[in-house]
Every structure is written in structure tokens, then in C-alpha cells.
């Protein structure tokens, strides 16, 4: 299950702690509910300390604002979901 979403500072990438998963699907929406980004990660986690985490580089400019996200992980056919919100401030 997605335990934590670590927001990025300039030059860093968003990071999601999930444990091992076969697939991690990330969807991000603006406050109007419009999908602004979707990414599916496969394979093993990128980082293992202090917890297993998947790191992903969001390409392009991210405007300031409030965003909502859903994260769905799948391991051996079992799915877990998490959701939350974050802000981008420039």
C-alpha cells in the first residue's frame, strides 16, 4: 500500500513508499477534477532505505496549485489504493 508520498523540491523527483509491488499506478488531478498526469511504474523499487520506494520523474512544468492523487499498487493480483492531496508552491 502507498504509505507515503514525498513531494519533490527543485531537482528531486516525487517518491512513493509502497513496499514491493508488481505495478504502481499514479493518477494526478487538478482541483477541477481534470486528469493532469498518469504514470504506471513496473519492476522493483528504486530505493530501499529507509523503506522500499518508487521514484518517478515528472517531465515538464508543474504549475502552482493544489492537486489530488490516487496511487494503486498491485502485487500478485492483490490491489491496494491510497489517495491524498498536495500543493505546488513557487
KEGUTI-492174 format. One line per 4 residues: number of its first residue (from 1); their letters; for each residue x, y, z of N, C-alpha, C, O. Coordinates in pm, whole numbers, plus 32768, in hexadecimal, padded with zeros to 4 digits. Example, Ala and Ser with C-alpha at 12.3 -4.5 7.8 and 13.67 -1.06 7.14 Angstrom:
BEGIN
1 = as = 8527/7DC7/830C/84CE/7E3E/830C/8528/7EB6/830C/8590/7EB4/834E ~ 8505/7F1F/82C4/8557/7F96/82CA/850A/8003/8313/853D/8072/8324
***
This chain:
BEGIN
1 = xxxx = 8054/7F8B/8000/8000/8000/8000/8058/807B/8000/80C4/807B/803C ~ 802C/80E3/7FBF/8078/815F/7FBD/8073/819D/8048/800B/81CB/8075 ~ 80E3/819D/8089/80E8/81CF/8112/8103/8264/8118/80D0/82AA/816F ~ 8154/8293/80BC/8179/8320/80C2/819B/8352/8037/81D7/830C/7FE6
5 = xxxx = 8174/83CC/801E/8194/8411/7FA2/81F3/8480/7FC9/81CC/84DA/8013 ~ 826C/847D/7F9B/82CE/84E3/7FBC/82D4/8547/7F4B/82F4/8524/7ED9 ~ 82B6/85C2/7F69/82B7/862A/7F03/8346/8651/7EE3/83A1/8641/7F34 ~ 8356/8682/7E6C/83DC/86A1/7E3C/83FB/8735/7E45/83A3/878B/7E37
9 = xxxx = 8478/8751/7E5D/84AC/87D9/7E51/84EB/87E2/7DC6/8500/877B/7D86 ~ 850A/885C/7D97/854A/8866/7D13/85C3/880B/7D09/8619/880A/7D61 ~ 85C9/87BE/7C9D/8639/8763/7C87/8624/86D9/7CC1/8676/8680/7CAA ~ 85B8/86C3/7D0B/859A/8640/7D45/851B/8609/7D06/84D1/8653/7CC5
13 = xxxx = 8503/8589/7D19/848E/8548/7CDE/842B/851E/7D49/8452/8501/7DBA ~ 83A8/851C/7D26/8346/84E5/7D85/8368/8454/7DA6/839D/840C/7D51 ~ 834A/842B/7E20/836E/83A7/7E4F/82F7/836D/7E9C/82BA/83B2/7EED ~ 82D6/82EE/7E83/8265/82AC/7EC2/8296/822F/7F08/82CF/81D6/7EC9
17 = xxxx = 8281/8227/7F8C/82A6/81B0/7FD8/8233/814D/7FD1/81C3/816C/7FFB ~ 824F/80D5/7F9C/81E5/8072/7F8B/820A/7FE6/7FBC/81B1/7F94/7FD0 ~ 8287/7FCA/7FCF/82B2/7F40/7FDC/82C0/7F09/7F4E/82B0/7F54/7EEE ~ 82DD/7E8A/7F3F/82EA/7E4F/7EB9/8260/7E45/7E78/81FE/7E20/7EB8
21 = xxxx = 825B/7E66/7DF8/81DF/7E5C/7DAB/8203/7E34/7D1C/8270/7E52/7CEB ~ 81A6/7DEF/7CDB/81B9/7DCE/7C4D/819D/7E47/7BF6/81D7/7E57/7B8A ~ 8141/7E9E/7C27/8118/7F12/7BD9/80EB/7F80/7C3A/80A8/7F65/7C9D ~ 8110/7FFB/7C1C/80E3/806F/7C68/80A9/80D1/7C02/80EF/80FD/7BA8
25 = xxxx = 8028/80F2/7C12/7FE6/814E/7BB5/7FC5/81CF/7BFF/7F82/81CD/7C67 ~ 7FF3/823F/7BC8/7FE1/82C2/7C06/7F89/8317/7BA9/7FA2/831E/7B31 ~ 7F23/8356/7BE2/7ECF/83B3/7B97/7EC9/8435/7BE6/7EB5/8434/7C60 ~ 7EDB/84A5/7BA0/7EDA/8528/7BE1/7E71/857F/7B9C/7E67/8583/7B21
29 = xxxx = 7E21/85C5/7BEF/7DB4/8618/7BBF/7DC2/86A6/7BF6/7DF7/86BA/7C63 ~ 7D92/8709/7BA9/7D8F/8791/7BDD/7D10/87A4/7C2F/7CC0/8747/7C3B ~ 7CFB/881B/7C67/7C87/8831/7CBF/7C03/882B/7C73/7B9A/8819/7CB0 ~ 7C07/8838/7BEE/7B8F/882C/7B9D/7B6D/879A/7B7F/7B08/877D/7B3F
33 = xxxx = 7BC2/873D/7BAD/7BAC/86AF/7B95/7BDF/867C/7B11/7BC4/860A/7AEA ~ 7C2A/86D0/7AC9/7C61/86A9/7A48/7CE4/865E/7A5D/7D38/8688/7AAC ~ 7CF5/85EF/7A17/7D72/85A3/7A20/7DE2/85F4/79E1/7DD5/8622/7970 ~ 7E51/8606/7A2B/7EC2/8652/79F6/7F3D/85FA/79E1/7F98/8620/7997
37 = xxxx = 7F40/8586/7A20/7FB3/852C/7A10/7F89/84A0/7A38/7F3F/848D/7A98 ~ 7FBB/843D/79EE/7FA7/83B1/7A10/8027/8368/79F1/8063/837C/7987 ~ 8052/8313/7A4C/80CF/82CA/7A3B/80C1/823E/7A76/8089/822E/7AE2 ~ 80F2/81DA/7A31/80F6/8152/7A64/8188/8129/7A71/81D4/8131/7A11
41 = xxxx = 81AD/80FC/7AE8/8236/80D0/7B04/8235/8039/7B14/81DC/8003/7B55 ~ 8296/7FF5/7ADB/82A2/7F64/7AEA/832F/7F43/7B16/8388/7F98/7B11 ~ 8343/7EC9/7B40/83C7/7E9F/7B6D/83D9/7EBA/7C01/8379/7EDB/7C47 ~ 8452/7EAC/7C30/846F/7EBE/7CBD/847A/7F50/7CE5/8485/7FA7/7C8F
45 = xxxx = 8476/7F6A/7D66/8484/7FF3/7D98/850C/802D/7D74/856D/7FE4/7D63 ~ 8512/80B2/7D69/858F/80F6/7D4B/85E7/8108/7DC7/8661/810C/7DBD ~ 85A7/8111/7E3A/85F0/8129/7EB7/85C8/80C1/7F1E/8557/808E/7F1C ~ 8624/80A0/7F78/8603/803D/7FDE/861D/806D/806C/860D/801F/80CA
49 = xxxx = 8645/80E9/807E/8661/8118/8105/8625/81A1/8117/8640/81F8/80C3 ~ 85D7/81BB/817C/85B7/8163/81EC/8546/8102/81CC/8534/80A0/8215 ~ 84F8/811B/8161/848C/80C0/813A/8491/80B0/80A3/84CB/8103/805D ~ 8455/8046/8070/8451/8032/7FDF/83FD/809F/7FA0/838C/80B8/7FC9
53 = xxxx = 8435/80E0/7F3B/83F1/8151/7EFD/8407/8154/7E67/8471/812E/7E35 ~ 83A3/8181/7E20/83A9/8196/7D90/83B8/822C/7D78/836B/827C/7DAD ~ 841B/824F/7D29/8434/82DA/7D0A/8417/82EF/7C76/843B/829C/7C23 ~ 83D7/835E/7C56/83B6/8376/7BCB/83C7/8409/7BAA/83A3/8460/7BFA
57 = xxxx = 83FF/8425/7B35/8417/84AE/7B08/83A2/84E3/7AB8/8384/84B0/7A4C ~ 8361/854A/7AEC/82F1/858B/7AA7/832E/85E9/7A41/836B/864E/7A66 ~ 831F/85CA/79C3/8358/861C/7958/8301/8698/7942/8287/8691/7947 ~ 8342/8709/792B/82FB/8784/7909/82E0/87DC/7982/8301/87B9/79F3
61 = xxxx = 82A5/884E/7967/8287/88B3/79CC/820B/888B/7A1C/81A9/885B/79E3 ~ 820F/88A0/7A9D/819D/8886/7AF4/816F/890C/7B2C/81B5/8946/7B80 ~ 80FC/893F/7B01/80CE/89C1/7B33/80AF/89BC/7BC9/808D/8953/7BFF ~ 80BB/8A30/7C0A/8095/8A3A/7C96/8002/8A17/7CA4/7FB2/8A35/7C4C
65 = xxxx = 7FDE/89D9/7D12/7F52/89B8/7D2B/7F45/8940/7D86/7FA8/8906/7DB4 ~ 7EC8/891B/7D9F/7EA7/88A6/7DF0/7E83/8834/7D91/7E3B/8847/7D2F ~ 7EB6/87BE/7DB0/7E9E/8748/7D5D/7E70/86D4/7DB5/7E92/86CD/7E2B ~ 7E24/867B/7D7A/7DF8/8600/7DBD/7E37/858A/7D75/7E4D/858F/7CFC
69 = xxxx = 7E55/8521/7DBF/7E92/84AC/7D80/7E51/842C/7DB3/7E1B/8426/7E21 ~ 7E59/83C7/7D5E/7E37/833E/7D85/7EAF/82E8/7D61/7EED/82FB/7CF8 ~ 7ECE/828A/7DB7/7F39/822A/7D9F/7EFE/81A0/7DB1/7EC1/8182/7E19 ~ 7F0F/814B/7D4E/7EDE/80C1/7D55/7F56/8065/7D42/7F9D/806E/7CDE
73 = xxxx = 7F6C/800E/7DA2/7FD9/7FAC/7D96/7F9D/7F22/7D83/7F30/7F05/7DB4 ~ 7FE6/7ECE/7D3D/7FB9/7E45/7D26/802F/7DE7/7D3B/809C/7DFD/7D06 ~ 8018/7D80/7D89/807D/7D18/7DA2/8036/7C92/7DA2/7FDD/7C7A/7DF4 ~ 805C/7C3B/7D46/8022/7BB5/7D3A/7F8A/7BB9/7D33/7F46/7B68/7D71
77 = xxxx = 7F54/7C1A/7CE7/7EC4/7C24/7CD3/7E79/7C6E/7D41/7E02/7C89/7D33 ~ 7EBC/7C8F/7DAE/7E7C/7CD8/7E1C/7E93/7D6E/7E09/7F05/7D99/7DF7 ~ 7E27/7DBE/7E0D/7E30/7E4D/7DF7/7E19/7E9A/7E78/7DC3/7E76/7EC8 ~ 7E66/7F03/7E89/7E55/7F5F/7EF8/7E51/7FED/7EC0/7E98/800C/7E60
81 = xxxx = 7DFE/8043/7EFC/7DF0/80CB/7ECA/7E06/8130/7F3B/7DEB/8115/7FB0 ~ 7E39/81A4/7F13/7E49/8215/7F70/7E2B/8294/7F22/7E3A/8298/7EA8 ~ 7E01/82FB/7F69/7DE7/837A/7F27/7E0A/83EB/7F87/7E13/83D7/8000 ~ 7E1E/8461/7F4F/7E42/84D3/7FA1/7E4C/8550/7F4C/7E1F/8553/7ED9
85 = xxxx = 7E87/85B7/7F86/7E99/8632/7F3B/7F21/866E/7F5C/7F5D/864F/7FC2 ~ 7F4F/86C6/7F04/7FCD/870C/7F1A/7FC5/8792/7ED5/7F6E/87AA/7E82 ~ 8020/87EA/7EF8/8024/8870/7EBD/80AB/8889/7E7E/8112/8859/7EAF ~ 80AC/88D4/7E12/8127/8902/7DD4/8129/8998/7DEB/80CD/89E0/7DC2
89 = xx = 8193/89C8/7E2B/81A1/8A56/7E4A/8223/8A87/7E0E/828C/8A4C/7E26 ~ 821E/8AEF/7DC4/8297/8B28/7D87/82B7/8BAC/7DC8/8319/8BED/7DA3
***
